[in-house]
Each structure stands twice: as C-alpha cells, then as structure tokens.
Amino acid sequence: MSTISLKLCPDYFHVAEGPGNKIMGYIMGKVEGQGESWHGHVTAVATEYRRQQLAKTLMNLLEDINDKI
C-alpha cells in the first residue's frame, strides 16, 4: 500500500487562516491504495466556521492539486 505524506506531497496540506491568524480550517489530503483500488481522507473546518463554504473551498483546492499530480 502506498501513502501520500506531507514529506512526499506538501501541496496536500493547507491551513485556512482568518483575521488575527486564527485557524479557520485545514485540509490533510491522504490517498491510499494501488492501481484502481484507492481512496482518500480529508480533515476540515472548525465548528465556528462551518456553513460558510470553507470546506467546499478546501475540497476544491485538494481536487485541483490532485488533478495536477
């Protein structure tokens, strides 16, 4: 099984910061598997920043990065 890590693919890890450098959310994209059999994992948004489209924005970022790799 292969795993994409921060060391191998730092673009899969992003932090969304708000005013005062407060962390609003983060995404850690991880893809596991081989060939056609693979799956991904995502961690996302702080409770007080939910329902503001932040998770969707982070997911779109991860998908765009994945398309380039």
PDB file of N, CA, C and O in Angstrom:
ATOM      1  N   MET A   1       0.845  -1.177   0.000  1.00  0.00           N
ATOM      2  CA  MET A   1       0.000   0.000   0.000  1.00  0.00           C
ATOM      3  C   MET A   1       0.887   1.236   0.000  1.00  0.00           C
ATOM      4  O   MET A   1       1.875   1.295   0.732  1.00  0.00           O
ATOM      5  N   SER A   2       0.539   2.224  -0.819  1.00  0.00           N
ATOM      6  CA  SER A   2       1.296   3.466  -0.842  1.00  0.00           C
ATOM      7  C   SER A   2       0.487   4.567  -0.167  1.00  0.00           C
ATOM      8  O   SER A   2      -0.743   4.541  -0.203  1.00  0.00           O
ATOM      9  N   THR A   3       1.162   5.528   0.446  1.00  0.00           N
ATOM     10  CA  THR A   3       0.520   6.636   1.132  1.00  0.00           C
ATOM     11  C   THR A   3       1.186   7.935   0.708  1.00  0.00           C
ATOM     12  O   THR A   3       2.413   8.005   0.632  1.00  0.00           O
ATOM     13  N   ILE A   4       0.386   8.972   0.429  1.00  0.00           N
ATOM     14  CA  ILE A   4       0.904  10.295   0.143  1.00  0.00           C
ATOM     15  C   ILE A   4       1.085  10.993   1.489  1.00  0.00           C
ATOM     16  O   ILE A   4       0.142  11.063   2.277  1.00  0.00           O
ATOM     17  N   SER A   5       2.270  11.505   1.762  1.00  0.00           N
ATOM     18  CA  SER A   5       2.541  12.136   3.047  1.00  0.00           C
ATOM     19  C   SER A   5       2.954  13.586   2.857  1.00  0.00           C
ATOM     20  O   SER A   5       3.184  14.027   1.730  1.00  0.00           O
ATOM     21  N   LEU A   6       3.050  14.328   3.954  1.00  0.00           N
ATOM     22  CA  LEU A   6       3.498  15.718   3.927  1.00  0.00           C
ATOM     23  C   LEU A   6       4.874  15.810   3.302  1.00  0.00           C
ATOM     24  O   LEU A   6       5.146  16.732   2.534  1.00  0.00           O
ATOM     25  N   LYS A   7       5.733  14.877   3.618  1.00  0.00           N
ATOM     26  CA  LYS A   7       7.091  14.888   3.071  1.00  0.00           C
ATOM     27  C   LYS A   7       7.085  14.678   1.560  1.00  0.00           C
ATOM     28  O   LYS A   7       7.828  15.342   0.838  1.00  0.00           O
ATOM     29  N   LEU A   8       6.254  13.764   1.082  1.00  0.00           N
ATOM     30  CA  LEU A   8       6.221  13.451  -0.344  1.00  0.00           C
ATOM     31  C   LEU A   8       5.386  14.433  -1.157  1.00  0.00           C
ATOM     32  O   LEU A   8       5.686  14.685  -2.324  1.00  0.00           O
ATOM     33  N   CYS A   9       4.345  14.987  -0.550  1.00  0.00           N
ATOM     34  CA  CYS A   9       3.414  15.833  -1.294  1.00  0.00           C
ATOM     35  C   CYS A   9       2.863  16.943  -0.400  1.00  0.00           C
ATOM     36  O   CYS A   9       1.708  16.878   0.020  1.00  0.00           O
ATOM     37  N   PRO A  10       3.674  17.956  -0.106  1.00  0.00           N
ATOM     38  CA  PRO A  10       3.240  19.008   0.815  1.00  0.00           C
ATOM     39  C   PRO A  10       2.036  19.805   0.325  1.00  0.00           C
ATOM     40  O   PRO A  10       1.361  20.440   1.135  1.00  0.00           O
ATOM     41  N   ASP A  11       1.747  19.793  -0.975  1.00  0.00           N
ATOM     42  CA  ASP A  11       0.596  20.526  -1.500  1.00  0.00           C
ATOM     43  C   ASP A  11      -0.731  19.982  -1.001  1.00  0.00           C
ATOM     44  O   ASP A  11      -1.743  20.679  -1.074  1.00  0.00           O
ATOM     45  N   TYR A  12      -0.752  18.754  -0.494  1.00  0.00           N
ATOM     46  CA  TYR A  12      -1.986  18.169   0.022  1.00  0.00           C
ATOM     47  C   TYR A  12      -2.352  18.672   1.418  1.00  0.00           C
ATOM     48  O   TYR A  12      -3.375  18.262   1.965  1.00  0.00           O
ATOM     49  N   PHE A  13      -1.547  19.542   1.998  1.00  0.00           N
ATOM     50  CA  PHE A  13      -1.772  20.039   3.352  1.00  0.00           C
ATOM     51  C   PHE A  13      -1.891  21.560   3.315  1.00  0.00           C
ATOM     52  O   PHE A  13      -0.945  22.251   2.938  1.00  0.00           O
ATOM     53  N   HIS A  14      -3.069  22.086   3.713  1.00  0.00           N
ATOM     54  CA  HIS A  14      -3.303  23.529   3.689  1.00  0.00           C
ATOM     55  C   HIS A  14      -4.061  23.964   4.937  1.00  0.00           C
ATOM     56  O   HIS A  14      -4.864  23.210   5.488  1.00  0.00           O
ATOM     57  N   VAL A  15      -3.792  25.195   5.373  1.00  0.00           N
ATOM     58  CA  VAL A  15      -4.477  25.807   6.508  1.00  0.00           C
ATOM     59  C   VAL A  15      -5.174  27.064   6.016  1.00  0.00           C
ATOM     60  O   VAL A  15      -4.569  27.875   5.315  1.00  0.00           O
ATOM     61  N   ALA A  16      -6.445  27.237   6.379  1.00  0.00           N
ATOM     62  CA  ALA A  16      -7.189  28.460   6.086  1.00  0.00           C
ATOM     63  C   ALA A  16      -7.160  29.323   7.336  1.00  0.00           C
ATOM     64  O   ALA A  16      -7.637  28.908   8.392  1.00  0.00           O
ATOM     65  N   GLU A  17      -6.601  30.522   7.219  1.00  0.00           N
ATOM     66  CA  GLU A  17      -6.485  31.429   8.357  1.00  0.00           C
ATOM     67  C   GLU A  17      -7.430  32.604   8.193  1.00  0.00           C
ATOM     68  O   GLU A  17      -7.646  33.102   7.088  1.00  0.00           O
ATOM     69  N   GLY A  18      -7.992  33.041   9.319  1.00  0.00           N
ATOM     70  CA  GLY A  18      -8.862  34.202   9.333  1.00  0.00           C
ATOM     71  C   GLY A  18      -8.144  35.387   9.956  1.00  0.00           C
ATOM     72  O   GLY A  18      -6.925  35.359  10.130  1.00  0.00           O
ATOM     73  N   PRO A  19      -8.894  36.424  10.290  1.00  0.00           N
ATOM     74  CA  PRO A  19      -8.303  37.603  10.929  1.00  0.00           C
ATOM     75  C   PRO A  19      -7.538  37.218  12.200  1.00  0.00           C
ATOM     76  O   PRO A  19      -7.965  36.350  12.962  1.00  0.00           O
ATOM     77  N   GLY A  20      -6.412  37.875  12.406  1.00  0.00           N
ATOM     78  CA  GLY A  20      -5.593  37.579  13.587  1.00  0.00           C
ATOM     79  C   GLY A  20      -4.898  36.240  13.514  1.00  0.00           C
ATOM     80  O   GLY A  20      -4.491  35.695  14.540  1.00  0.00           O
ATOM     81  N   ASN A  21      -4.753  35.697  12.308  1.00  0.00           N
ATOM     82  CA  ASN A  21      -4.103  34.399  12.090  1.00  0.00           C
ATOM     83  C   ASN A  21      -4.806  33.245  12.790  1.00  0.00           C
ATOM     84  O   ASN A  21      -4.178  32.228  13.082  1.00  0.00           O
ATOM     85  N   LYS A  22      -6.097  33.386  13.062  1.00  0.00           N
ATOM     86  CA  LYS A  22      -6.869  32.309  13.677  1.00  0.00           C
ATOM     87  C   LYS A  22      -7.131  31.218  12.642  1.00  0.00           C
ATOM     88  O   LYS A  22      -7.558  31.501  11.523  1.00  0.00           O
ATOM     89  N   ILE A  23      -6.876  29.989  13.022  1.00  0.00           N
ATOM     90  CA  ILE A  23      -7.094  28.867  12.108  1.00  0.00           C
ATOM     91  C   ILE A  23      -8.594  28.604  11.985  1.00  0.00           C
ATOM     92  O   ILE A  23      -9.274  28.286  12.961  1.00  0.00           O
ATOM     93  N   MET A  24      -9.082  28.746  10.761  1.00  0.00           N
ATOM     94  CA  MET A  24     -10.493  28.512  10.477  1.00  0.00           C
ATOM     95  C   MET A  24     -10.743  27.052  10.100  1.00  0.00           C
ATOM     96  O   MET A  24     -11.787  26.486  10.425  1.00  0.00           O
ATOM     97  N   GLY A  25      -9.794  26.468   9.427  1.00  0.00           N
ATOM     98  CA  GLY A  25      -9.924  25.084   8.998  1.00  0.00           C
ATOM     99  C   GLY A  25      -8.638  24.622   8.364  1.00  0.00           C
ATOM    100  O   GLY A  25      -7.735  25.416   8.097  1.00  0.00           O
ATOM    101  N   TYR A  26      -8.567  23.341   8.127  1.00  0.00           N
ATOM    102  CA  TYR A  26      -7.384  22.780   7.486  1.00  0.00           C
ATOM    103  C   TYR A  26      -7.780  21.537   6.716  1.00  0.00           C
ATOM    104  O   TYR A  26      -8.811  20.916   6.974  1.00  0.00           O
ATOM    105  N   ILE A  27      -6.941  21.200   5.776  1.00  0.00           N
ATOM    106  CA  ILE A  27      -7.193  20.014   4.976  1.00  0.00           C
ATOM    107  C   ILE A  27      -5.906  19.206   4.905  1.00  0.00           C
ATOM    108  O   ILE A  27      -4.830  19.738   4.632  1.00  0.00           O
ATOM    109  N   MET A  28      -6.041  17.927   5.153  1.00  0.00           N
ATOM    110  CA  MET A  28      -4.920  16.998   5.032  1.00  0.00           C
ATOM    111  C   MET A  28      -5.381  15.913   4.075  1.00  0.00           C
ATOM    112  O   MET A  28      -6.070  14.973   4.471  1.00  0.00           O
ATOM    113  N   GLY A  29      -5.005  16.047   2.844  1.00  0.00           N
ATOM    114  CA  GLY A  29      -5.408  15.066   1.850  1.00  0.00           C
ATOM    115  C   GLY A  29      -4.498  13.863   1.923  1.00  0.00           C
ATOM    116  O   GLY A  29      -3.275  14.003   1.964  1.00  0.00           O
ATOM    117  N   LYS A  30      -5.079  12.700   1.938  1.00  0.00           N
ATOM    118  CA  LYS A  30      -4.295  11.476   2.003  1.00  0.00           C
ATOM    119  C   LYS A  30      -4.924  10.462   1.068  1.00  0.00           C
ATOM    120  O   LYS A  30      -6.112  10.158   1.170  1.00  0.00           O
ATOM    121  N   VAL A  31      -4.132   9.952   0.176  1.00  0.00           N
ATOM    122  CA  VAL A  31      -4.607   8.949  -0.768  1.00  0.00           C
ATOM    123  C   VAL A  31      -3.879   7.645  -0.473  1.00  0.00           C
ATOM    124  O   VAL A  31      -2.654   7.617  -0.352  1.00  0.00           O
ATOM    125  N   GLU A  32      -4.642   6.574  -0.359  1.00  0.00           N
ATOM    126  CA  GLU A  32      -4.050   5.265  -0.080  1.00  0.00           C
ATOM    127  C   GLU A  32      -4.529   4.259  -1.117  1.00  0.00           C
ATOM    128  O   GLU A  32      -5.647   4.354  -1.622  1.00  0.00           O
ATOM    129  N   GLY A  33      -3.686   3.314  -1.421  1.00  0.00           N
ATOM    130  CA  GLY A  33      -4.074   2.223  -2.296  1.00  0.00           C
ATOM    131  C   GLY A  33      -3.100   2.034  -3.444  1.00  0.00           C
ATOM    132  O   GLY A  33      -2.038   2.655  -3.498  1.00  0.00           O
ATOM    133  N   GLN A  34      -3.490   1.164  -4.353  1.00  0.00           N
ATOM    134  CA  GLN A  34      -2.669   0.855  -5.522  1.00  0.00           C
ATOM    135  C   GLN A  34      -3.550   0.731  -6.744  1.00  0.00           C
ATOM    136  O   GLN A  34      -4.687   0.266  -6.656  1.00  0.00           O
ATOM    137  N   GLY A  35      -3.027   1.146  -7.883  1.00  0.00           N
ATOM    138  CA  GLY A  35      -3.749   0.997  -9.138  1.00  0.00           C
ATOM    139  C   GLY A  35      -5.131   1.624  -9.097  1.00  0.00           C
ATOM    140  O   GLY A  35      -5.282   2.787  -8.723  1.00  0.00           O
ATOM    141  N   GLU A  36      -6.133   0.855  -9.481  1.00  0.00           N
ATOM    142  CA  GLU A  36      -7.503   1.345  -9.495  1.00  0.00           C
ATOM    143  C   GLU A  36      -8.166   1.284  -8.114  1.00  0.00           C
ATOM    144  O   GLU A  36      -9.258   1.822  -7.929  1.00  0.00           O
ATOM    145  N   SER A  37      -7.524   0.644  -7.161  1.00  0.00           N
ATOM    146  CA  SER A  37      -8.095   0.484  -5.828  1.00  0.00           C
ATOM    147  C   SER A  37      -7.453   1.472  -4.861  1.00  0.00           C
ATOM    148  O   SER A  37      -6.429   1.169  -4.249  1.00  0.00           O
ATOM    149  N   TRP A  38      -8.056   2.662  -4.723  1.00  0.00           N
ATOM    150  CA  TRP A  38      -7.522   3.669  -3.821  1.00  0.00           C
ATOM    151  C   TRP A  38      -8.676   4.468  -3.218  1.00  0.00           C
ATOM    152  O   TRP A  38      -9.796   4.436  -3.726  1.00  0.00           O
ATOM    153  N   HIS A  39      -8.392   5.177  -2.141  1.00  0.00           N
ATOM    154  CA  HIS A  39      -9.379   6.042  -1.505  1.00  0.00           C
ATOM    155  C   HIS A  39      -8.662   7.214  -0.845  1.00  0.00           C
ATOM    156  O   HIS A  39      -7.447   7.164  -0.653  1.00  0.00           O
ATOM    157  N   GLY A  40      -9.396   8.263  -0.496  1.00  0.00           N
ATOM    158  CA  GLY A  40      -8.808   9.449   0.113  1.00  0.00           C
ATOM    159  C   GLY A  40      -9.456   9.798   1.434  1.00  0.00           C
ATOM    160  O   GLY A  40     -10.549   9.328   1.750  1.00  0.00           O
ATOM    161  N   HIS A  41      -8.768  10.635   2.209  1.00  0.00           N
ATOM    162  CA  HIS A  41      -9.256  11.105   3.508  1.00  0.00           C
ATOM    163  C   HIS A  41      -9.076  12.625   3.570  1.00  0.00           C
ATOM    164  O   HIS A  41      -8.098  13.158   3.046  1.00  0.00           O
ATOM    165  N   VAL A  42     -10.013  13.316   4.205  1.00  0.00           N
ATOM    166  CA  VAL A  42      -9.907  14.767   4.368  1.00  0.00           C
ATOM    167  C   VAL A  42     -10.327  15.144   5.784  1.00  0.00           C
ATOM    168  O   VAL A  42     -11.289  14.594   6.321  1.00  0.00           O
ATOM    169  N   THR A  43      -9.601  16.084   6.384  1.00  0.00           N
ATOM    170  CA  THR A  43      -9.960  16.681   7.668  1.00  0.00           C
ATOM    171  C   THR A  43     -10.220  18.149   7.396  1.00  0.00           C
ATOM    172  O   THR A  43      -9.506  18.752   6.594  1.00  0.00           O
ATOM    173  N   ALA A  44     -11.251  18.767   8.055  1.00  0.00           N
ATOM    174  CA  ALA A  44     -11.625  20.088   7.548  1.00  0.00           C
ATOM    175  C   ALA A  44     -11.797  21.224   8.556  1.00  0.00           C
ATOM    176  O   ALA A  44     -10.781  21.725   9.037  1.00  0.00           O
ATOM    177  N   VAL A  45     -12.992  21.663   8.910  1.00  0.00           N
ATOM    178  CA  VAL A  45     -13.300  23.014   9.369  1.00  0.00           C
ATOM    179  C   VAL A  45     -13.688  23.095  10.846  1.00  0.00           C
ATOM    180  O   VAL A  45     -14.417  22.247  11.360  1.00  0.00           O
ATOM    181  N   ALA A  46     -13.176  24.149  11.524  1.00  0.00           N
ATOM    182  CA  ALA A  46     -13.532  24.415  12.921  1.00  0.00           C
ATOM    183  C   ALA A  46     -15.034  24.704  13.028  1.00  0.00           C
ATOM    184  O   ALA A  46     -15.622  25.292  12.120  1.00  0.00           O
ATOM    185  N   THR A  47     -15.642  24.293  14.122  1.00  0.00           N
ATOM    186  CA  THR A  47     -17.090  24.405  14.314  1.00  0.00           C
ATOM    187  C   THR A  47     -17.624  25.806  14.040  1.00  0.00           C
ATOM    188  O   THR A  47     -18.643  25.948  13.364  1.00  0.00           O
ATOM    189  N   GLU A  48     -16.967  26.833  14.542  1.00  0.00           N
ATOM    190  CA  GLU A  48     -17.489  28.196  14.396  1.00  0.00           C
ATOM    191  C   GLU A  48     -17.405  28.737  12.969  1.00  0.00           C
ATOM    192  O   GLU A  48     -17.949  29.802  12.680  1.00  0.00           O
ATOM    193  N   TYR A  49     -16.730  28.015  12.077  1.00  0.00           N
ATOM    194  CA  TYR A  49     -16.616  28.460  10.690  1.00  0.00           C
ATOM    195  C   TYR A  49     -17.369  27.558   9.718  1.00  0.00           C
ATOM    196  O   TYR A  49     -17.190  27.668   8.505  1.00  0.00           O
ATOM    197  N   ARG A  50     -18.202  26.677  10.236  1.00  0.00           N
ATOM    198  CA  ARG A  50     -18.983  25.807   9.365  1.00  0.00           C
ATOM    199  C   ARG A  50     -20.117  26.585   8.711  1.00  0.00           C
ATOM    200  O   ARG A  50     -20.510  27.650   9.187  1.00  0.00           O
ATOM    201  N   ARG A  51     -20.636  26.043   7.618  1.00  0.00           N
ATOM    202  CA  ARG A  51     -21.736  26.628   6.847  1.00  0.00           C
ATOM    203  C   ARG A  51     -21.353  27.964   6.205  1.00  0.00           C
ATOM    204  O   ARG A  51     -22.197  28.838   6.011  1.00  0.00           O
ATOM    205  N   GLN A  52     -20.067  28.103   5.879  1.00  0.00           N
ATOM    206  CA  GLN A  52     -19.584  29.305   5.200  1.00  0.00           C
ATOM    207  C   GLN A  52     -18.853  28.951   3.903  1.00  0.00           C
ATOM    208  O   GLN A  52     -18.118  29.774   3.357  1.00  0.00           O
ATOM    209  N   GLN A  53     -19.053  27.749   3.424  1.00  0.00           N
ATOM    210  CA  GLN A  53     -18.447  27.272   2.181  1.00  0.00           C
ATOM    211  C   GLN A  53     -16.939  27.035   2.283  1.00  0.00           C
ATOM    212  O   GLN A  53     -16.289  26.812   1.262  1.00  0.00           O
ATOM    213  N   LEU A  54     -16.367  27.078   3.492  1.00  0.00           N
ATOM    214  CA  LEU A  54     -14.932  26.879   3.644  1.00  0.00           C
ATOM    215  C   LEU A  54     -14.531  25.447   3.304  1.00  0.00           C
ATOM    216  O   LEU A  54     -13.536  25.230   2.611  1.00  0.00           O
ATOM    217  N   ALA A  55     -15.293  24.472   3.784  1.00  0.00           N
ATOM    218  CA  ALA A  55     -14.969  23.066   3.482  1.00  0.00           C
ATOM    219  C   ALA A  55     -15.025  22.819   1.975  1.00  0.00           C
ATOM    220  O   ALA A  55     -14.174  22.119   1.425  1.00  0.00           O
ATOM    221  N   LYS A  56     -16.016  23.388   1.318  1.00  0.00           N
ATOM    222  CA  LYS A  56     -16.132  23.235  -0.137  1.00  0.00           C
ATOM    223  C   LYS A  56     -14.924  23.852  -0.832  1.00  0.00           C
ATOM    224  O   LYS A  56     -14.383  23.270  -1.772  1.00  0.00           O
ATOM    225  N   THR A  57     -14.504  25.021  -0.376  1.00  0.00           N
ATOM    226  CA  THR A  57     -13.338  25.679  -0.955  1.00  0.00           C
ATOM    227  C   THR A  57     -12.086  24.834  -0.770  1.00  0.00           C
ATOM    228  O   THR A  57     -11.293  24.688  -1.699  1.00  0.00           O
ATOM    229  N   LEU A  58     -11.904  24.276   0.424  1.00  0.00           N
ATOM    230  CA  LEU A  58     -10.746  23.425   0.691  1.00  0.00           C
ATOM    231  C   LEU A  58     -10.795  22.146  -0.148  1.00  0.00           C
ATOM    232  O   LEU A  58      -9.768  21.703  -0.662  1.00  0.00           O
ATOM    233  N   MET A  59     -11.981  21.555  -0.288  1.00  0.00           N
ATOM    234  CA  MET A  59     -12.114  20.342  -1.106  1.00  0.00           C
ATOM    235  C   MET A  59     -11.785  20.638  -2.569  1.00  0.00           C
ATOM    236  O   MET A  59     -11.110  19.846  -3.226  1.00  0.00           O
ATOM    237  N   ASN A  60     -12.259  21.771  -3.079  1.00  0.00           N
ATOM    238  CA  ASN A  60     -11.952  22.141  -4.461  1.00  0.00           C
ATOM    239  C   ASN A  60     -10.457  22.340  -4.648  1.00  0.00           C
ATOM    240  O   ASN A  60      -9.902  21.955  -5.677  1.00  0.00           O
ATOM    241  N   LEU A  61      -9.804  22.936  -3.661  1.00  0.00           N
ATOM    242  CA  LEU A  61      -8.356  23.114  -3.711  1.00  0.00           C
ATOM    243  C   LEU A  61      -7.658  21.760  -3.790  1.00  0.00           C
ATOM    244  O   LEU A  61      -6.757  21.571  -4.607  1.00  0.00           O
ATOM    245  N   LEU A  62      -8.072  20.822  -2.946  1.00  0.00           N
ATOM    246  CA  LEU A  62      -7.468  19.494  -2.942  1.00  0.00           C
ATOM    247  C   LEU A  62      -7.697  18.777  -4.276  1.00  0.00           C
ATOM    248  O   LEU A  62      -6.789  18.131  -4.799  1.00  0.00           O
ATOM    249  N   GLU A  63      -8.892  18.889  -4.816  1.00  0.00           N
ATOM    250  CA  GLU A  63      -9.177  18.251  -6.098  1.00  0.00           C
ATOM    251  C   GLU A  63      -8.322  18.855  -7.211  1.00  0.00           C
ATOM    252  O   GLU A  63      -7.815  18.125  -8.063  1.00  0.00           O
ATOM    253  N   ASP A  64      -8.156  20.178  -7.213  1.00  0.00           N
ATOM    254  CA  ASP A  64      -7.320  20.826  -8.226  1.00  0.00           C
ATOM    255  C   ASP A  64      -5.866  20.357  -8.115  1.00  0.00           C
ATOM    256  O   ASP A  64      -5.213  20.092  -9.123  1.00  0.00           O
ATOM    257  N   ILE A  65      -5.379  20.261  -6.901  1.00  0.00           N
ATOM    258  CA  ILE A  65      -3.997  19.797  -6.687  1.00  0.00           C
ATOM    259  C   ILE A  65      -3.854  18.356  -7.145  1.00  0.00           C
ATOM    260  O   ILE A  65      -2.876  18.002  -7.803  1.00  0.00           O
ATOM    261  N   ASN A  66      -4.826  17.530  -6.798  1.00  0.00           N
ATOM    262  CA  ASN A  66      -4.789  16.119  -7.180  1.00  0.00           C
ATOM    263  C   ASN A  66      -4.768  15.951  -8.704  1.00  0.00           C
ATOM    264  O   ASN A  66      -4.092  15.062  -9.220  1.00  0.00           O
ATOM    265  N   ASP A  67      -5.497  16.791  -9.411  1.00  0.00           N
ATOM    266  CA  ASP A  67      -5.516  16.714 -10.872  1.00  0.00           C
ATOM    267  C   ASP A  67      -4.150  17.019 -11.478  1.00  0.00           C
ATOM    268  O   ASP A  67      -3.824  16.523 -12.557  1.00  0.00           O
ATOM    269  N   LYS A  68      -3.359  17.825 -10.796  1.00  0.00           N
ATOM    270  CA  LYS A  68      -2.048  18.226 -11.303  1.00  0.00           C
ATOM    271  C   LYS A  68      -0.957  17.206 -11.002  1.00  0.00           C
ATOM    272  O   LYS A  68       0.085  17.198 -11.658  1.00  0.00           O
ATOM    273  N   ILE A  69      -1.192  16.349 -10.016  1.00  0.00           N
ATOM    274  CA  ILE A  69      -0.158  15.390  -9.580  1.00  0.00           C
ATOM    275  C   ILE A  69      -0.259  14.114 -10.361  1.00  0.00           C
ATOM    276  O   ILE A  69       0.523  13.190 -10.139  1.00  0.00           O
TER     277      ILE A  69
END
